């Protein structure tokens, strides 16, 4: 089984609780907290492991939440390589309001990483033996990270013969698109609008934007994540739209990461791109069924995959 390595520059310990109502100035009596290791790449690695693949998570860690993050990953049995930093790993906080069904997500910025700490993250990736088949860069950049870090990572993945998968936002995503060279990019609709520089609303505009990114060489494959509407993907002249499974939505936390983890695993297993996107949609749908910061369960993914695979596919 090929190895999938993930790099999470801004990991977090995710804390989730529920309360009947969120009201300003009042004391809110909450449920017992649930703690999960989080951050884009860590979530991707967790899903790869859940679905039977080989994953290793590389991430910076420091302070009490960094220690808790490492212990949590040990308990999950996920292979991981923490890189020690002087700053404190952040915590993220999610509150489910039971009365309304609304979810409130509070995301902290995270620590500032030194040039030496960032280099140690790259060194940890370069030292992996055997070299990974895929490297996934997913999640936010901590404050102050120079965009040149992406260029160094791209050069490293090329040097070890790995395919780079990118799931970023904001300026890091735009920089990655300008540089090109990634194998796969997975923007959301808002992120796609940011990449092309104008709001996208219609399906025709979505399709035109993906064709434009492919033509510009932003990535070999672009997968547009559309949540309950499924996904649209482009590769070369191929453009396909796949629907999602109809599931009850409990929490959206980690759905995109779950989608990416299932897709990369399927590609590492030499499955077709269409099959990989179907599996990604099923994993994302399986995650939104779970409360708080919990990710998908393997049996749910397998059950939902059949309905996604059997749904009609539309070519763009």
C-alpha positions as a printed NumPy array, in Angstrom:
array([[  0.   ,   0.   ,   0.   ],
       [  1.551,   3.365,  -1.025],
       [  2.293,   5.806,   1.783],
       [  0.378,   9.081,   2.061],
       [  2.103,  11.842,   4.023],
       [  0.253,  14.895,   5.258],
       [  1.722,  18.201,   6.362],
       [ -0.316,  20.373,   8.719],
       [  1.382,  23.669,   9.474],
       [ -1.306,  24.894,  11.892],
       [ -2.764,  21.898,  13.758],
       [ -5.21 ,  22.235,  16.631],
       [ -6.864,  20.367,  19.412],
       [-10.536,  20.581,  18.495],
       [-12.929,  20.985,  21.428],
       [-16.649,  20.534,  20.785],
       [-19.63 ,  20.921,  23.125],
       [-23.369,  21.423,  22.852],
       [-25.689,  23.766,  24.73 ],
       [-29.444,  24.419,  24.495],
       [-29.105,  28.047,  23.395],
       [-26.286,  30.526,  22.723],
       [-27.199,  33.785,  24.485],
       [-24.898,  36.74 ,  25.019],
       [-23.724,  37.586,  28.588],
       [-25.373,  34.482,  30.114],
       [-23.585,  31.459,  31.504],
       [-24.091,  28.66 ,  29.003],
       [-24.301,  25.19 ,  30.521],
       [-22.541,  22.858,  28.114],
       [-22.308,  19.132,  27.552],
       [-19.194,  17.188,  28.415],
       [-16.466,  18.268,  25.975],
       [-15.151,  16.1  ,  23.19 ],
       [-11.506,  16.506,  22.173],
       [-10.217,  15.501,  18.737],
       [ -6.876,  16.138,  17.038],
       [ -7.517,  18.57 ,  14.198],
       [ -6.098,  20.616,  11.378],
       [ -6.543,  19.832,   7.689],
       [ -3.697,  17.409,   7.108],
       [ -4.182,  15.609,  10.414],
       [ -7.846,  15.055,   9.573],
       [ -6.868,  13.78 ,   6.125],
       [ -4.421,  11.302,   7.67 ],
       [ -7.047,  10.135,  10.178],
       [ -9.511,   9.418,   7.382],
       [ -6.91 ,   7.581,   5.292],
       [ -6.2  ,   5.337,   8.276],
       [ -9.922,   4.843,   9.01 ],
       [-10.477,   3.682,   5.43 ],
       [ -7.607,   1.195,   5.546],
       [ -4.72 ,   3.164,   4.009],
       [ -1.191,   3.995,   5.167],
       [ -0.786,   7.548,   6.399],
       [  1.748,   9.556,   8.345],
       [  1.038,  13.016,   9.724],
       [  3.808,  15.61 ,  10.038],
       [  3.041,  18.733,  12.044],
       [  4.592,  21.288,  14.431],
       [  3.64 ,  20.907,  18.093],
       [  4.33 ,  22.891,  21.246],
       [  2.881,  23.697,  24.66 ],
       [  0.126,  21.833,  26.539],
       [ -2.181,  21.475,  23.529],
       [  0.756,  20.199,  21.496],
       [  1.324,  17.504,  24.122],
       [ -2.393,  16.647,  24.117],
       [ -2.385,  16.478,  20.334],
       [  0.466,  13.969,  20.341],
       [ -1.198,  11.809,  22.99 ],
       [ -4.472,  11.88 ,  21.092],
       [ -2.818,  10.7  ,  17.891],
       [ -1.039,   7.947,  19.809],
       [ -4.4  ,   6.791,  21.17 ],
       [ -5.825,   6.714,  17.645],
       [ -2.901,   4.605,  16.469],
       [ -2.013,   7.088,  13.735],
       [  1.632,   7.219,  12.712],
       [  2.838,  10.777,  13.224],
       [  5.997,  12.88 ,  13.352],
       [  5.668,  15.977,  15.546],
       [  8.172,  18.785,  15.039],
       [  8.942,  20.556,  18.307],
       [  8.292,  24.325,  18.344],
       [  8.638,  27.028,  20.994],
       [  5.099,  28.375,  20.481],
       [  1.876,  26.82 ,  21.716],
       [ -0.313,  24.66 ,  19.501],
       [ -3.747,  26.259,  19.224],
       [ -7.164,  25.065,  20.324],
       [-10.319,  25.382,  18.224],
       [-13.769,  25.483,  19.758],
       [-17.101,  24.332,  18.29 ],
       [-20.503,  24.855,  19.925],
       [-23.66 ,  23.118,  18.702],
       [-26.828,  25.016,  19.642],
       [-29.39 ,  22.293,  20.223],
       [-32.453,  24.514,  20.073],
       [-31.769,  25.842,  16.584],
       [-29.466,  23.197,  15.128],
       [-26.908,  25.927,  14.39 ],
       [-23.195,  25.385,  14.82 ],
       [-20.719,  28.029,  15.984],
       [-17.016,  27.551,  15.188],
       [-14.29 ,  29.615,  16.862],
       [-10.887,  29.306,  15.166],
       [ -7.726,  30.758,  16.713],
       [ -4.749,  31.955,  14.62 ],
       [ -2.09 ,  29.605,  15.975],
       [  1.603,  30.171,  16.828],
       [  4.222,  31.89 ,  14.714],
       [  6.782,  29.421,  13.359],
       [ 10.437,  30.315,  12.927],
       [ 12.303,  29.688,   9.685],
       [ 14.185,  26.891,  11.445],
       [ 10.952,  25.245,  12.63 ],
       [  9.48 ,  25.341,   9.138],
       [ 12.668,  23.829,   7.753],
       [ 12.449,  20.982,  10.269],
       [  8.952,  20.216,   8.956],
       [ 10.403,  19.879,   5.457],
       [ 13.337,  17.842,   6.764],
       [ 10.955,  15.447,   8.508],
       [  9.081,  14.924,   5.256],
       [ 12.275,  14.466,   3.232],
       [ 13.549,  11.831,   5.686],
       [ 10.564,   9.485,   5.272],
       [ 11.523,   6.005,   4.13 ],
       [ 10.038,   4.801,   1.934],
       [  9.171,   8.092,   0.276],
       [  5.437,   8.804,   0.151],
       [  3.517,   8.48 ,  -3.108],
       [  1.372,  11.496,  -2.183],
       [  2.043,  14.537,  -0.009],
       [ -1.019,  16.458,   1.186],
       [ -0.626,  20.081,   2.257],
       [ -3.904,  20.963,   3.936],
       [ -5.145,  23.576,   6.379],
       [ -4.343,  27.174,   7.184],
       [ -0.88 ,  28.722,   7.288],
       [  0.147,  30.055,  10.717],
       [  0.757,  33.794,  11.021],
       [  3.807,  35.074,   9.179],
       [  4.665,  32.034,   7.03 ],
       [  6.355,  33.2  ,   3.842],
       [  4.692,  31.959,   0.665],
       [  8.097,  30.75 ,  -0.478],
       [  7.571,  27.801,   1.858],
       [  5.155,  26.382,  -0.7  ],
       [  7.824,  26.614,  -3.408],
       [ 10.252,  24.694,  -1.205],
       [  7.663,  22.017,  -0.525],
       [  6.835,  21.706,  -4.224],
       [ 10.526,  21.261,  -5.059],
       [ 10.876,  18.661,  -2.304],
       [  7.917,  16.584,  -3.506],
       [  9.254,  16.65 ,  -7.053],
       [ 12.635,  15.547,  -5.765],
       [ 11.235,  12.495,  -3.977],
       [  8.832,  11.631,  -6.805],
       [  5.632,  12.341,  -4.863],
       [  2.428,  13.938,  -6.076],
       [  1.504,  17.12 ,  -4.199],
       [ -2.135,  17.587,  -3.193],
       [ -3.189,  21.068,  -2.073],
       [ -6.162,  22.109,   0.055],
       [ -5.507,  25.69 ,   1.119],
       [ -7.343,  29.011,   1.175],
       [ -6.632,  32.71 ,   0.785],
       [ -3.278,  33.914,  -0.47 ],
       [ -1.498,  30.54 ,   0.023],
       [ -4.036,  28.94 ,  -2.348],
       [ -3.687,  31.736,  -4.887],
       [  0.098,  31.441,  -4.711],
       [ -0.057,  27.672,  -5.229],
       [ -2.294,  28.177,  -8.264],
       [  0.062,  30.778,  -9.73 ],
       [  3.069,  28.528,  -9.239],
       [  1.381,  25.451, -10.713],
       [  2.909,  22.01 , -10.302],
       [  0.409,  20.508,  -7.867],
       [ -1.207,  17.25 ,  -8.875],
       [ -4.591,  18.012,  -7.302],
       [ -6.326,  21.053,  -5.847],
       [ -9.642,  20.941,  -3.963],
       [-11.168,  24.426,  -3.647],
       [-14.579,  25.242,  -2.243],
       [-16.912,  27.494,  -4.231],
       [-15.733,  30.595,  -2.348],
       [-12.109,  29.592,  -2.875],
       [-12.739,  29.025,  -6.577],
       [-14.198,  32.534,  -6.833],
       [-11.068,  33.848,  -5.144],
       [ -8.867,  32.019,  -7.646],
       [-10.584,  33.382, -10.742],
       [-11.249,  36.84 ,  -9.293],
       [-15.029,  37.075,  -9.609],
       [-18.133,  35.616,  -7.886],
       [-19.294,  32.3  ,  -9.297],
       [-22.966,  31.358,  -9.097],
       [-24.139,  29.232, -12.032],
       [-23.042,  25.723, -12.968],
       [-21.794,  27.049, -16.294],
       [-19.543,  29.52 , -14.462],
       [-18.22 ,  26.715, -12.243],
       [-17.349,  24.637, -15.274],
       [-15.712,  27.549, -17.085],
       [-13.622,  28.369, -13.997],
       [-12.348,  24.794, -13.666],
       [-11.464,  24.647, -17.352],
       [ -9.585,  27.92 , -16.935],
       [ -7.546,  26.6  , -13.98 ],
       [ -6.64 ,  23.442, -15.889],
       [ -5.676,  25.448, -18.984],
       [ -3.475,  27.719, -16.865],
       [ -1.662,  24.723, -15.375],
       [ -2.713,  25.492, -11.796],
       [ -2.976,  21.744, -11.132],
       [ -3.372,  18.552, -13.112],
       [ -6.688,  17.829, -11.378],
       [ -9.104,  20.335,  -9.836],
       [-11.971,  19.086,  -7.681],
       [-14.604,  21.637,  -6.709],
       [-16.238,  20.637,  -3.419],
       [-19.921,  21.6  ,  -3.427],
       [-21.147,  20.132,  -0.132],
       [-24.692,  18.842,  -0.415],
       [-24.514,  19.377,  -4.201],
       [-21.656,  16.911,  -4.565],
       [-18.571,  17.817,  -6.595],
       [-17.347,  18.923, -10.   ],
       [-13.941,  17.799, -11.205],
       [-11.744,  18.564, -14.179],
       [ -8.663,  16.859, -15.593],
       [ -7.458,  17.554, -19.118],
       [-10.544,  17.563, -21.327],
       [-12.591,  15.593, -18.77 ],
       [-15.208,  17.514, -16.771],
       [-17.714,  15.608, -14.637],
       [-20.349,  16.589, -12.078],
       [-21.247,  14.061,  -9.381],
       [-24.129,  14.397,  -6.88 ],
       [-23.865,  13.836,  -3.143],
       [-25.72 ,  11.377,  -0.954],
       [-28.801,  12.632,   0.892],
       [-27.891,  12.511,   4.59 ],
       [-28.92 ,  14.382,   7.758],
       [-26.491,  17.198,   8.489],
       [-25.288,  17.217,  12.092],
       [-21.884,  18.924,  11.807],
       [-19.845,  20.214,   8.873],
       [-16.512,  20.083,  10.725],
       [-13.963,  18.008,   8.828],
       [-16.221,  17.142,   5.878],
       [-13.861,  18.624,   3.294],
       [-10.854,  16.947,   4.906],
       [-12.686,  13.624,   4.889],
       [-13.482,  14.071,   1.215],
       [ -9.839,  14.764,   0.431],
       [ -8.56 ,  11.835,   2.495],
       [-10.838,   9.345,   0.74 ],
       [ -9.945,  10.735,  -2.69 ],
       [ -6.189,  10.591,  -2.156],
       [ -6.406,   7.063,  -0.769],
       [ -8.384,   5.929,  -3.808],
       [ -5.841,   7.518,  -6.15 ],
       [ -2.99 ,   5.87 ,  -4.222],
       [ -4.802,   2.566,  -4.775],
       [ -4.74 ,   3.297,  -8.543],
       [ -8.491,   3.76 ,  -8.797],
       [ -9.948,   5.988, -11.492],
       [-10.4  ,   9.692, -10.854],
       [-14.178,   9.316, -11.097],
       [-14.147,   6.525,  -8.52 ],
       [-11.881,   8.593,  -6.255],
       [-14.24 ,  11.578,  -6.335],
       [-17.211,   9.287,  -5.619],
       [-15.407,   7.925,  -2.58 ],
       [-14.53 ,  11.442,  -1.48 ],
       [-18.162,  12.536,  -1.7  ],
       [-19.245,   9.507,   0.327],
       [-16.659,  10.231,   3.039],
       [-17.681,  13.892,   3.235],
       [-21.346,  12.912,   3.56 ],
       [-20.492,  10.33 ,   6.216],
       [-18.711,  13.016,   8.243],
       [-21.565,  15.548,   8.265],
       [-23.695,  12.838,   9.899],
       [-21.38 ,  12.837,  12.92 ],
       [-21.573,  15.294,  15.839],
       [-19.049,  17.972,  16.719],
       [-15.536,  17.308,  15.486],
       [-15.979,  13.567,  14.917],
       [-14.979,  12.309,  11.465],
       [-16.472,   9.641,   9.2  ],
       [-16.864,   5.974,  10.075],
       [-15.742,   3.372,   7.576],
       [-19.05 ,   1.512,   7.486],
       [-20.952,   4.715,   6.718],
       [-18.603,   5.537,   3.854],
       [-19.015,   2.078,   2.357],
       [-22.808,   2.248,   2.652],
       [-23.065,   5.728,   1.12 ],
       [-20.589,   4.956,  -1.662],
       [-23.073,   2.715,  -3.44 ],
       [-25.714,   5.434,  -3.656],
       [-23.151,   8.   ,  -4.867],
       [-21.72 ,   5.631,  -7.475],
       [-25.188,   4.702,  -8.76 ],
       [-26.32 ,   8.347,  -9.163],
       [-26.31 ,   9.854, -12.659],
       [-23.1  ,  11.634, -13.696],
       [-23.258,  14.747, -15.83 ],
       [-20.489,  15.717, -18.212],
       [-19.669,  19.402, -18.567]])
